[in-house]
Structure formats: C-alpha cells, structure tokens
Amino acid sequence: MEELVSEGLRLGAHFARPAGVTRVPGLLVLPGFPRGAGGAAAVGNTDQTLCDRIARESGWAGLTFTFRGTGPSEGDFSIEGWLADVRAAVDALHARPDITGVWIGGFRLGGTLAIVVAADDERVRGIATFAAPASLRTWVRDPGWFLEYARRTGVLRTADFPTDPDAWIRAIANLDPVAAAERIAPRPWLLVHGSADTVVPVADARRLAIAGGDCVDLRIVANGPQPAPARPAGDRGDAGVARPSGALSAGVGEYGVERFVQGVLWRPARRGDELGRIADEPGDVDRSDERLVDDDLEAVAARTTSRSAISPIDTPAPLHTL
C-alpha cells in the first residue's frame, strides 16, 4: 500500500506487516502538525520507520500516511480534511482481509484526531495518544497569524485556499476532543504526556483522562523538556503549535515498540493491572541517555528500545486543580 485516497485526494502511505502470518491486528500511526518553515515536506519518514519496527518486532501490521498538504500527498490542510484522511485510513485498514482489527496511535494533533475519529467509529478497538491537545483554540487565537503559519510550514499550497478563512478557523476552534473522549469507553486508551510539557500543558491530558473515565490509562512522563531556545523580543516562533516535548520523546521511545503494541493496545489497560502497564516503578528508571531530550518523539519511538522513563499516575487531578 503506497497511497490512500481521501475525498478524491491521493495521500502517500506506508504499510508494513510481518511475514509468514496470515492475519494480524493493525495499528494506524498518525503524525502531528508539521513545525517550522517548510516542515510539511519532511513529514512521514519517522512514522514509516516506526511501522516497520511494529511489523518486525511485534507481529502487528502498521499503517501510516501523510495528511493532505504534507509530504507527497495532494491537497491543503483543513481540520475537516485531516479527519476525513484518518477515516479513509481506518476504512483501508479495516477492509484488508489480513487485518483482524484496527487500533490507532497518534502523536500531538494526530492523537487529538485519533480521539475524535475513534469516538464515533466502533471499528477502532483502542487508541494511544501522546501529548494530544484537549483543544485547538489557542492555535487560532490570532487567526491571521495561524493562517500565515500554515502557509509557512507548507500545509497550505494553493494560493486561494482556504476560500473561506473564517469558516476554516472556526472548524479548528470548534473541534472538541474532550466531548469525543467521553465516547471512547469501554475501549482501552493509553494516554501519555510530559509532566512539564511547555507546548501542550499536562492539564490537557488530565482533562482528557477525566472525560475518558475508567478506560483511560494515564501515564505522565517524568521531568520536562529542555527549555526552548531564547527568541528575539516579539518573535512568536512556532507559538506552541508543534514543538516536541523532549522528556516525552525520551519516555515514549524508551519503553519500546513491542510493549507499546502488545502490552497496551492488544490488552485492555486497567489501572493497577500489571498486564496493562507500560512503565517500570517510578524509582526504577534508566535516564542514562539524556541526549534524547530534544528529539522528535516519533523518531525516538521508532529507534529506541531501552527502559521507560514513564511514571504511572493512579488518579487524574480534579477539574478545579487544572
């Protein structure tokens, strides 16, 4: 599978499955929003590597694709369009006779879209989200700036797109993953976040966990990312749209693909159930590879297998503490 079709648009795709097995479960891997000038062109490589590792090490099939407006895919970014792309990928994976079930793992915006799509599609049997925003309203607080940012990253390629900028912005602002989270149960949901993520606050994870209820296995990665480089006064940089959390990068990657797939998504993850745990005890952590803190989290997940820097958390904070 080298491409998907979503609403008539051709999307670049990568599918990997283990050899010698007739039917296997399938994991759909969703990347986040591109970051930096021209970032849309580089999306996808690390997710392909992750899918290859899933197939090689875990006995699952892995599917990833580049959203419209990114990589080799056609089209321009819109939130409705990216949701349609996820649904098209679920359709494609579910339709394969060699796939026994569909799970989704999503990074940042990919995680948010996983929640929204899974909420209303019972074919999705479980999800894992990493640093998923609970709202996108802060992205579009300054609509003109975000529109320019999207053009700068390359997700908007057509000069006159969007034809209705106000409606395009409203759709982003009105996306409601918290309401969607209430419809995930009873399917298992691994929710991972950095304890000091300066881009997507850990409060977002707690909001999602509270909405998701008992189906959520909330894991907070110990410590926080390295401070962002200083910027000149008045420079908004990427304004928190996609800068990765370094501690999250290290923690997510370190527990390994096999434990991610087999230990979390295949079996229901219940609080206190050792079968559902992805972390060692909080004090039993190997932080010998601190150089990972600035890496992109998909890249780390694709290449590392050492032990976890994720600390379990038993109960989300009440809403009044967020």
C-alpha angles and dihedrals in degrees: 000000000000099000144023128206118225120178089336094310121120113230125194110244140180124203126185129179134174116263122243097024121110101204129014139167116262131225121202111208116205122195125213131247114297118256132214133013110322091002093138091071093060099049119121111031098100092045090055090053090050091052091050090053092048090055094043100043107025107034093239129118117244127205127185133163141181114255120238109284094029135089113342093334123118126238138036133283121270126149092237090049093052090049089052089051091054091049091050090052092050088050091051095047094044092049094059112103090214094059119087098189144347127245127172131216116187135184120214107314088010087060092051091051090048089058094049095047096042092050091071102027115075090188087078103085099190143345141214120200129191120200091337115178115237090210137014096205094106089057091063101033085114101036096187092052094049092048089054091045090054090052091048093052090049101242089119108059102156114084096221097040125145095039090194107034093180093056090044090054094044092054090055093046094047097052105119113197091163092062089044090051089065089065099053097083137132088027116089120261125189108201116191127182141162116254092224101027104158093193104048106022119230086238087075090061091050092050091051093045092052091049092046094051125190095351090070122094100196116200123183116201110230118248125003142265125283112270114271115255114267114264129205115266111278094019108126093187111187092338093222096299099127115346106139124237107242097207089049089051092054095042099046093048097045099065091062137233096269094055090044094055105032100030099044116020102033094050126043109262109225127178109261094012109125091206090062097047121108097179137071117230113296093254094046099078133136109212096164093121102061092151087083093073096096097043127112108261096230090052092052092047089051097054113024131079107167124118127301130271090191119117119206119237119201105198131021117237115261116261094253090064096055 
